[in-house]
């Protein structure tokens, strides 16, 4: 069996893994950590998407380069939240 066949199907982002480790060390339960992180991920992604819409509404051509990056960031933070 190759090494890649042994890797988990989903690896959390490094920051999420570090936050999880820190909270586990402080007595949190994994389920509670996941729930809290998911809530904050959704909120952060929503705010990025709202800001993107506000910037787009300004209709300033020189800001158009921001849209793909903002969409990408929101999708990485919370790919399951609505666009």
N, C-alpha and C positions, 0 to 999 in steps of 0.2 A: 504494500500500500504506500502510495506517495505521501509526502508530508502535507501537501495541499489537501488531501482527502481527510486529514485529521483536524483541519481548522474548523472553528465554529462557523455556522452559516451566517451569523451576524455578529460583527465585532462593534461594540459601542465606540463612539468617538473618544479619543484620548481624554478630553476634558471631562466627559461624563463618567468615564471609568475612575478618574482621579477623585471626583466629587463623591462618587459612590464609595470608594475606599475610605475616604476621610469620614464620611458619615457612619459607615459600618464601624469604624474605630471608636466612634462616639456613642455607640449603642443603638443606632437606628436599625430597623429591620429593612431588608432589601425591598420588600413590597412597598413600604412607605416611601422609601427613597425613589423608586421608580415612579410612583404616583406623583410625588412632588415635582420631580424633574419633568415629567410629561406635562404637568400643568404649566410650568414655566416655559417649556419649549413652545407650547401652543400660543401662549401670550406673546412671547418674543416674536415668533413668526408672524402672528397677526399684526403686531405693531410695525414690523418691517414692511408687510404688504400694504398697510394703510399709508405709510410714509411714501412708498413707491407710487401709489395712486395719487397722492398729493403732489409729488414732484412731477408726475406725468401731466396732471391737470394744469400746472403752471405753463405747459406747452413751450418750454425753452429748449430749443434744439440742442444746445450744448450740454444739456443734462441727460440726453437720450442714452449715453453710454452707461449710465448708472443702472438702468432697468434690468439688464440681464444679470448683473451682479447682485442686485437686491433680490430678484427672483431666486437665484441660485442659493443665496444665503438662507432665505426663508425655507426653501425646499430641503436644505441640509439640516436645518434646525428642527423642522417638523414636517416631514414629507407627507403626512396624513391629514394635515389641516387643509381646509378649503382655500383655494386661491382667491 
